[in-house]
Amino acid sequence: MKVGAGGPKKSRAGLFIGVAVVAVVGVGGYLALANKKAEPPPPVSQPAQSNPAPVETVRVTAPPPATQTPTRPTRRDTPRQTTPPPVQSAAQGFITVNSDPPGTVFIDSREVGSTPVVEFSVPAGRHTIRVERPGFKTKSESVDVGANATVRKRWVLDPEGSD
C-alpha cells in the first residue's frame, strides 16, 4: 500500500462496481416488469397499522426501446406483383438398393452412390437399377416405380468366374 502525503490512498473500484451492478439490476428489472400488466394486490387480511414505517422509493429510468424500421419500404402506388403458382412436378417414387458385398449403384445409367442407397427419389415410371463392384458380376434389373411408392432391391453379388 502506498502512503502519500494525505494518508493511505483508497481505491474506489468497489464503489464503481457496486453502482454499476445496482444500475444494471434496476434497468433489467424495469424492462422485465414494463411488459407485464399491473395486477391488483391481493386482499390484506391483517388490520392496518396506525404508524407504518416510511418507505423509500427509487425510480430507475431507461431509454425507450429502439423501434425497428422496415428494411424494405412498401410502395402502395404500384400494383402488387404475384408469382405464378409452382408447377406441379411429376409424381415421385423411391428406390432403395442394398447389396452384399457393398457395390456402386447406378439408376438409369447415373451413379447415385454406394450401397445402401435408401429412398432415392425418382419420377414415377420405369427405371433401370445396376449394382457393380470390381471382381464381382454386375446385377441389373428394370423396375416400375409407382407414385409415392418405394421399390426395394437387395442382391448378393457373385464373384467373377463362378457359375
Protein Blocks (a to p, Z undefined) as FASTA:
>chain_A
ZZdfkopaddfklmmmmmmmmmmmmmmmmmmmmmpccddddddfbdcdfbdcdddddddd
dddddddddfbdcdfkbccddddddddddddddddddddddddddeehiafbdcddehia
cdedddddddddehiacddddddddehiacddddddddehiZZ
